[in-house]
Amino acid sequence: MTWTMPAETAPQERIWMAFPREGATLGASSAEREAGYAAWTAAAHAIAAFEPVTMIVDPSETTRARRMLGAGIEIVERVIDDFWMRDSGPTFVHAADGTLAAVDWIFNGWGGAAWTDAKNDRGLAQFIAGMVGAPVVSSLLVNEGGGIHVDGEGTILLTETVQLDPGRNPHADKARVEAEMVRTLGTSKAIWLPRGLARDYETFGTRGHVDIVATFAAPGRILLHDQTDPGHPDHATMREARAILAEATDAGGRKPEIIALPAPATLRDAEGFVDWSYINHLVVNGGVIACGFGEEKADARARDILAEAYPGRRVVSVDARELFARGGGVHCITQQQPKVLR
């Protein structure tokens, strides 16, 4: 059987999300928890203006979710551990006949993070696949949806500190990882970046997810995080990433056009250097849900760049500071379900 992961710009049926529940990443204080609930809710409402949203909700949070989300967002109850749907949920692919299937990666809590055992999230991909009637493509690779980006024409972006992480796949090498991507996603060319952003290696980080570093706006066009301040550790990281991408070729033999997407001006928060990135956006039907960081000029510049990169789509920002404070952004908390090809 041949499977192909479509580009994120392909027509979508709906977006899947998971509502926050009390735990390590939501926050210790009532104010922190309320801020987390509000951030997920705002993102869901922004997406729902473009296409349907289905929210997986732990039974302990059903009352709150119904009150905050309202009638416009479908709620499905299921016990969950964490609420980063990009990573614990399925990765949807097309079969050769255009029908959907769902790749079920092994999910071990981002390489075995001490603050989660992920036991209830391991079956989430199969649960969602069952809801949409999609067969499951099982994988023995420990991986998350935030650790990959594809162009829909055979090219995939990966980071060495994710797929080759000893906490994820201690016996894997690049050839084995690439072979599994060929089998499950239909890719034929992998471009490896050495690492992700500095903050992503701290307690609630993913150890280098590519979806805050680079993404495909279209085949042959890569949007790349640009940290211009040499005092920020990501300045050197991104300089190296740009050099690698500039020399790379994609599955079609093209050298990609690289579009810089500058970081906001803020360099630090109370915890240290931030990893605020406009790369972590969600493409939806007719639109783009961009991360905002409370910087009017920088947020507007990012919207302009995204609007040019995705012509014909309306770009809207949602405040992502509370998302990034917990380890991710808009792309991290969502997962698109492509339409069946007719």
N, C-alpha and C positions, 0 to 999 in steps of 0.2 A: 504494500500500500504506500502511496506517495502522499506526503503532507506538505503544505506550504503555508507559512505564516505570512499573512498579507501586511502591507505597510499600514501604519496607524492612520494614514489618510484615507484608507478604503472605507466605503460606506459601512455604518455601524447599526446594529439592531438595538443596543442598549449599553449602558455603563453599569458595571457592578462595583459596589462599595461595601465596606463593613463599618458599622457604627461603633464608636469607642465604647469600651467598658473599663471599669476600674481595674487598675494594674500599674505596673512600673512606669510605663511610658505616658500614661494619661496625666499623672501629676499627684503629688502628695497632699496638697491643700485643696479645699473646696474651690477656691478661685482658679487654681490651675486646672482642675478638672472641668469647671464650667467653660474656661477658655478653649479647652480641647473639644468639648462637645460642640461649641459654637463654630469652631473652625471647620470641622467636618460637615456640619449642617450648611454653612455658607457655600462650601464647594459643591455639595449635592444640589442645592437650589440653583446655583449658576449653571451646572450641567443640565439640569432638568428643563431649562429654557430652550435647550437645543434638541434633546432626545430623552427617552425614558431612562430612569435610574432605578435599579433594584438594590436595596440595602439589606445586607445580612445583619441581623441584630441578635445579640445574646439575650436570652430570656430575662436576665437581670436588668436589661436596659430598655425593654419594650415600651413601657409607659412613657419614659422620657423621649424615646425616639419618635413615637407617634405624636407627642406634643410638639416637638421641635421640627420635625420634618413635614408634618401636615399630610393632606390627602394626596398630594401630587407625586409622592415617591412611594414605590412599592416596598413593603417590609416583609422580609422572610425571617422567621425565627430559627436560630440554630446556635448551639453552644460554640463559642470561639474563644481563643486565647488573646490574640492580638488583632489589629484592625488595619493592616497594610495590605489591601486586597491585591495590589500588583504582585506581591511576593508570595502570599499564601494561597491565592486563587489560581485558577487554570490559565494557561496560555492557549488561546484559541487559534486553530489552524483550519485551512480548507483541505478537503480531500480532492482528488482529481476531478470528481463530478461536481464540485462546488459546494458540497454539504460541509457542515461543521464537525470538527472533532476538538477535543480538549486535552492538551498535554498536561500530564500530572507529574511535575518534578517532585523529587524528594525535598521536603521542607523541614529543616532542622533548626529553625530559629536563627538564621543568618550566621551559620557556622558554629552553632551551639552557644549562643549568648546565655550568660548566667541568669538573666532575669526572666527567661521564658523557657518552658519545656516544649511548647508548640504541639502538645499531644492532641488537642482538639482541632488544630488547624491542618493537621496532616491529611485529613479526609475531605477538606473543603473543596478542592478541585473536583473530586469525584462527585461530591454532593451537587455542585453547581452544574456539572456536566449532565447529571441525571435530571435536573430541573429543565434544562433546555433540550434534552433528548439527543445529546452529542456523545458519540463513543469516546472512550478514554484511551489516550495514547500514553501508556505508562513508561516512565523513564527511571533509570537507576542513578541518574545524575542529580546531585544536590545542587539546586539552582533556584533562582527567583526571577520573576518577570522584570524586576528593576535592573537585573544584571545583564540584560540583552537589549539590543535595538537592531531591527532589520529594515532593509529598504524595500522589501517585497519583491525584489528581483535577484535574490540570491546572496546578498551581502549581509553580514552580521558584525556588530561591534561587541567586543568582550573586554574584560579586564583581568589581568593575570591574578590579582589578589582576590578575585571572587571565585571563578570556576576552578582555579588551581589552589584555592585556599586549603591548607591542611585540615582545617576544621570542617570543611565541606567534602572535598574529594581528595583524600590524602594520597591516593594511588594514581590519580589522573595525570596525564600530560596533555599538551596542546592537541596532539593528533587524536587522542581518544575523545576529548571534548568536542573537537570539530566534527568528528564522525557522528557523535550523538546529535549535534545540531543539524547535520545533513539528514539524519534519519527522522528526526522529530519536526524540524522546521523547514526542511527543504532548502537550506542554504548551501552555497558552494564556495564561498570565499569569506574567511574570517579575518577581521582586522583587530589585532590585540593592542590594547593600551596597557601600559605597565601598572597603573594604579588610579585611584579616584582622588577625591578632594580630602584634605587633611582632617577636617572635622568628622568625616565619615568613618574614621578609625577609632573614635572614642566610644564610650559605653553603649550608646544607643545607635551606633552607626552600623552600616552594612558591610564595611571593609572594602568599599570601592565600587559601588554600583555605577554603571555607565550612564544611567538616566539622569544624573545631575552634571555630567561631563560633556556628552555629545549625543546628538540624535540626527536622524535623517529627515530633512524637510521634504525631500524627494530623492529618487535615485540620482546619484551624482552630486547631491548637495547636502553638506553636513553643517548643522548648527553646532558651534563649539563655544563652551563657556570661556569667557575672557576675563581673567583677573589681572588688571593692568598695574596694580600697586606692587612694586617689587618687595615691599615689606611683608606681604602676605605669603604664607608658604605655598599657596596654590598658584602663585605666579610662575614659579619654576616648573611645577607639575604640568601646567597648561602649555607652557612653552615646549616642553618635551612632547606632549600629546599632539600639538600642532605640527611639530617636525615629523612625527610618525605619519600622521594623516596626509601631510603634503607629499610624502613619498609613496603612499599606498595607492593601490589600484583596487577597484571594486570588482564584482563578479562579471561586469560587462567590459572590464579592461580600462575603465575610465579613471583618471585622476580626479578625485572629487573636488568640487568648489567648496571652499571653507568659508562659512559666514560667521563672523565673530558676534557673540551675544554678550556684551559687557556685563560684569557683575555690578550690583548696586554699590554705592560709595561706602556703606557701612562695612567696616573690617572686623569688628569685635563686638561681642556681647559679654554678659557677665561670666560666661563659661570659657571665653577665649575667642580664637579666630572663627568667624562664621563660614558656613558653606552655602550661603544664599546664592541661588542659581536660577536664572530664567529658563535654563534648558529643561527643567522639570515641569513642563507644561503638558496639557492633555489636548489632543486634537479630537474634536467631536464633529458631528454632521453640521457643516456650515459654520463652524466656529473653532476657536482655540481658547481654552481656559488657562490663562497665564497666572503665574505666581506674582504677587505684589508684595512689596516690602516696606510700604509706608514712605517711599521716596518718590515724590511726584515726578521729578524730571527723569530719573532712571527707569521708573515703571513705565512712563510714557514712551521712552526710547525703546524699551523692550517690546512694547506693543507694536510700535511702528516696524521694527525689524521682523517680528513674527507675522505681521500683516503682509509684508512684502514676501516673506518666505512661503507663506501659505495663501496665495492669491484667492480672493473670493470668499474668504472666511472672516467672520467678525471676531475680533480678539477682545476678551474681557478679562480683567484681573480680579483675583480674589486674594485677600490678605493671607499670605502663607507663613508669616512669622511664627505662629503657634504650631504649624505643621513642622517646620524645620527645627523648632525647639525640641520636638519629640523624635526627630530623626529622618524626616522626609519632606516631600512636597506634594503638589496636586497629582502628579503622575504616579507617585508612590501609593496613594490611597485609592486608586481607581484601576479598573481593568475593562478594556473594551471587548465587546462581543461583536465580531463582524457579521454583516448580513450574509445569508446564504447566497451563493452565486447561482443565478438562473441561466 
